[in-house]
Every structure is written in structure tokens, then in C-alpha cells.
């Protein structure tokens, strides 16, 4: 199954969080926080402005992004967890 986000929505795969602290302590799954960093897997066609023209999104497929902790809607496709969120929920793009 494939997902194609609509309008200004973005499909993000959340990156895995740290399993160990800097001191070497292993963090159990129950104590882990969900990371607020992910990779853009697909983007919509853009938002319509007041004139009815499409405004392209600033993020593109493959970008690493930071997003708000509770932003987006969680979906599971083929056993993989994704988030669908609006471009407004993206806080920034991580440059390589």
C-alpha cells in the first residue's frame, strides 16, 4: 500500500531514538521519549493560495526535519509507523 499526502501534508518516518545515554546506561522502551526528528518520505502538491494557485512546499522527499512533539497523526502502513502532518507542524530542516 502506498500513501500520497494531499495539499500541504507531509508523510514523515520518525527516526529511532537513542537506546543508551552518554554514560552507557541502557534506556528501556517504557522510558524512551518519542523522537521529534524524522525523514520526509512523501509530500503533497502544495497549498492553494487566495488566487487559487498552488504554493509549493519548502520541504522535499529525503529531508531530515524537526517537528513538534505531539504534531501529526500516526498511521501504520505495512507494519511501519509514519506521521502525516501539515507543513506548519515542521519546525525546521536539518542540513547535512
NORNORBEL-V542894 format. One record per residue. RES is the residue in one letter. BURIAL is I if it has 24 or more other C-alpha atoms within 12 Angstrom, else O. Layout:
# NORNORBEL-V542894
[[RES,BURIAL] [RES,BURIAL]]
This chain:
# NORNORBEL-V542894
[[X,O] [X,O] [X,O] [X,O] [X,I] [X,O] [X,I] [X,I] [X,I] [X,I] [X,I] [X,I] [X,I] [X,I] [X,O] [X,O] [X,O] [X,O] [X,O] [X,O] [X,O] [X,O] [X,O] [X,O] [X,O] [X,O] [X,O] [X,O] [X,O] [X,O] [X,O] [X,O] [X,O] [X,O] [X,O] [X,I] [X,I] [X,I] [X,I] [X,I] [X,I] [X,I] [X,I] [X,I] [X,O] [X,I] [X,I] [X,O] [X,O] [X,O] [X,O] [X,O] [X,O] [X,O] [X,O] [X,O] [X,I] [X,I] [X,I] [X,I] [X,O] [X,O] [X,I] [X,I] [X,I] [X,I] [X,I] [X,O] [X,O] [X,O] [X,I] [X,I] [X,O] [X,O] [X,O] [X,O] [X,O] [X,O] [X,O] [X,O] [X,O] [X,I] [X,I] [X,I] [X,I] [X,I] [X,I] [X,O] [X,I] [X,I] [X,O] [X,O] [X,O] [X,O] [X,O] [X,O]]
